[in-house]
Amino acid sequence: MRLLMFRGDGGRRLGALRPGSQDEVVDLGQLAAAIGAPAPPPDLLSLIEGGEEALTAVRRLLDRLETSPVASAVRRLGDLTVLAPLDPPRGNVLAIGRNYAKHAEEGARARGTEVGPPTIFTKAITSITGPYDEIPVDPQVSEQIDWEVELGVVIGRAGVNIRREDALDHVFGYTVVNDLSARDIQHGWGGQWFKGKSLDASCPCGPWIVTRDEIPDPQDLRLRLSVNGVVKQDANTRDMIYPVDALIAWLSVGMTLLPGMLIATGTPEGVGFARRPPEFLRPGDVCEAEVEGVGTIRNRMVAAREALRGAAG
């Protein structure tokens, strides 16, 4: 299934792509009300927390649509305002830096340092924004906004000290993440990964979560990112230094992973700051990030309406 959130009837609605369709969305709450079925959870986080029982109920609800068509519950995808699937996720986004060898090498060359091992950092929940939202760019905050296409992994079952062979059983599904990064902040101020990765709207994601059963091998997915139609990143998740199951096992050592947590698994080579000369996003630029089998997000950079006022206390 492809599960998503969209704006409708004055609020956030839980939906799913209609089975066999790429441009029709089923309003799950509307469908349940029309056929007299129990109401589904109000949002994707609640659905994930409901476990396998809640997911099975949604599958059965979609099956009912085919036997009892309800036209009012089906909407055209292009007519909807699609929201981030998890806004917020359960806690900060867990993110992996330098998890692709060529990206680690290009970053080290750009900084004039040795290649470092992969690292773990987080992005604030306030960085989450929708798959087609505009991204404000404020030069008074940062002049080096960079792109990073990543496979996002959503945890579905809680666990701590998870064995690698069991790790994928804890996955609910997959999404697309663009880990937008303020490089001047990340590499300045004494080194500020969290701050440099957590500006408002710096984590567009979506457009939906694809359930685990539809992605048999997360280590064989092509990732692409383009800016204004020019491809900047083009790689495959097989190039990860630590694959998804290893990341989950390592993250869970002594630290409980909860349903609804979002993991950004790292980006491949082709980022802007490592180019010669460096390239950064400006107002008017359009970023498209795609993960094969999952989806594509598209975000336009716009001038911030307000400059940063005051200083941090």
N, C-alpha and C positions, 0 to 999 in steps of 0.2 A: 504493500500500500504506500501511497504518497499522501501524507497527512500535513495539513497546513492550517494557518490562521489567516483570517481575512476580516476586513471591517464591513459590517452590515447591520442594518436595523439599529443604528446608534451605538453599537458596541463591537467587541471582538467576538468572532464566530469560529467554531471548529469545523473544518471541512476536510474532504478527501477528494483526490482526483477520481472521477468516475472510472471504474475498471474498464480498460480497453480504450480510454479516451485520453488525449493529451490537452484538451481545451475545455473540458467540462468539470465543474467542481460541485460536489454534493454537500449541501448544508446539512450536517448530520443532525443537528438539533431540530431543524425544520422537518427533516424526513421522519425522525422519531415521533414528533408531535402529530404528523399527518397520518401515520399508520398505527398510532396508539402504542408504540414501543417505549420502554424506559428511556429517559433522557440520557444522552451520552455525557461524559464530563464536559465542563465548560471550556476547557482549553487543553493544549497538548501536554503541558506539564502535569495536569491532573490525570490525564489519560495515562501517561507514562507511570505515574505513581500508583495507578490502579492495577498495574501488573498485567499478566497474561489474560486474566479474566476480563478486564476492561477492553483489551485489544481484541479478544475473541468476540465480545459483544458488538464492537464496531464492524468487524468482518461480517457478522450475521446481519447487521443492519444494512450494510451495502448489498448483501445478497437479496434482502427483501425488496430493494429498489427495482431489481430486475424482474421480480414476479409481481410487484404491485407498483407500477410506475407512478411517481409523484412529480409532475412537471415543476411544481413550485419549489421543490427542493434542489433542483439542478440549475446552476448558473454558469454563464460563460466566464472562463478564467480571465479573458481580456477585459471584462467589465468590472472586475473586482480590484480593490486595493488590498494587495497581499502584504501581510505583516510578517515580521520575524517569527519563525515557528516557536521559539522559546524567548519570551521577553517578560521577565528575565529567565535565564536558565537557573538551575539549582546551584547558587553560589557563583563566584567568578569563573570566567572561562579559563580552563586549564590549557596552557599552550606550550608547545615544544619548539625551541629554537635550535637551528643548525641540525635538523634531522635528515637533510639530504646532503650527501658528500660534496657535490659540485657547488651547492649554495654555501656550505660552510667554507669551501675554498675561495669562492669569489668574495665573500665577506672579509676573510682574513687578508686577501690581497689588497682590498680597498682600504683596510685599516692599517696595513703594514705589520700584522701580527701573525703568530702561529695559529694553525687551525685548532679551534677548541672543540671539546666534545659537546654533544647535544645538551641543552639546558632546559629547565622547566621554569616558566613564569606564568603570571596570570594577567588577564584583562578584566577590568572592572565591568560589572553587569550594566553599568550606564553607558558602556561603549556599544551595546547591541543596537542595531537598527535594521530596517527592513531590506528585502532583497532588491527592491527597485527604488529605494529612497534616495533623495539628494543628500550629498555629504558636504557639510560646510567646511570651507577652507579659510582660515584666518591667519594671515602672515604675521600678526602680532603674537600669535601662539606658536606657530611653526611654519617654516618655509621649506620643509623637507618631508612632505607627506609621500610615503612610498606604498607600493602595492605588494601583496603576498597572497596568492591563491592557495587554499588548503582544503584538505578533506576534513570535515568535522564529524566527530563520533559522539553519539548521544548515549549515555549510560542508561540502561533500562532496569538493571537489578543491582541492589546494593551489594558491596563486598569489600573486604579488607584482606590483604595478603593473598590476593587472587593468583592462582597458579596460571602460568602462561597457557597451558593446554585448555584451561576453562575460560580464558579471558573473553572470547567472542560470545560466549553464552550470556555475558553481562551487557551486551550491546543491544540497545533498542533499535537504533537505525543510524543513518548517515545524512549529512547535509553539506552545503557548500559554505565556506568561510573565506572572506577576504580580510586578512589581518593587516589592516591599514596601520602604518607605523610612522610616527613623527621621529625621524632619524636624529635631528638635531637635539631633541630632548632625550631620546634613548641613549645616545652616545655622549651626551653632555651632562652637566650638573653632577659630575662624579659617577655617571652611569646610572640611568634611570629606566630600566626596562619596563617596569610596571607603569610609570607615568607616561613614557613614550608610546606605550601600546594601548593606553586607556583613554585617549581623548574621546569626547562625546561623539557618537556615531562612527567610531573607528572600527566597528566589527559588524559590517553588513553580512547577513547570513540568510540561508533559505535555498530556494523559495519554499521548500517543504522538507520534511524528514522522510526519507525512504526507509521503510522497515528492513530489518536485517535480512529477512528471507529473500529479498530481491537483489541483494548484493552478495553472491556466493563467495567472492574472493576480493576483499578490500585492497589486496596488494596487486591488483591488475586493473587499475583505473587511470585513464589519461587525465591530466590536469592541464588546463590552458588559461592564460590570462592575456587580454588584449587591452590596449589603451588607444582610443579613437580608431579602432579597427586594426591596429598594428599589433601583432602577436609579440608579447614580451616574455612569457613563460610557457613552456611546452615540455612536459615531462610525464612520468608515470609513477604511481605510488609504489611500484616495485623497487624504485630507487631509494626508498627510505632506508636510513641506517638502522633504525629500530621500527619494525612493522607494528601495526595496530595492536596485536595481541601482546607484544613485548612492552609497548607503552602502557597499556592498561595494567599489566602485571607490576611494572615498576612504580607507576603512580600510586598503586594500592598498597605498597609496602608501608605498613604502619599508619596508613591514612585511608579512611573509609571513603569509597566512591559511592555517591548517592544517585538514585534515579533522577534523571533530568539534568545531570551534569553534562556540560559540553566540553569536549576536548578538541583543540585545534592541533593537528598532527604534524605541522611543519610545512615549510614551503620549499619548492625547488629553486634552481638557479634562474637568473633573469630579473632580479629585483633592480630597482632604479638606482639606489645609492652606489651599487657596485659597478655601474656602467661607466664608460669613459667617453665623453664627460658624464657625470651623474645626471639622472633624470628624475624629476619629481612631479607630482600631480598639481595642476593648476585649475582654477575655476574654468568651467567649460569642458574639461576633459571627461571622457566617459570610460569607465572601467567595466569590463565584462570578465567574470571569473566563472569557469566551468569545470565540473568534475564529471567525467563520463559515467553514465548510468544513474547519476544523481540529479543534476540540473545545472542551470545557469543563473547567475545573479548579475544585475546591470545597474550601476550607480553612476550618476553624474555629479561631478564636483561643482559646487557653487560658492560664490563669495559669501562669507559669514555676514549675517545681518547686523551683528553687533560685535565690536572689538572687545577683547578681554578688558574688563574694568576692574581696577583695584589690583591688589597683590595678595598672594596666599599668606594667611596668617601663620 
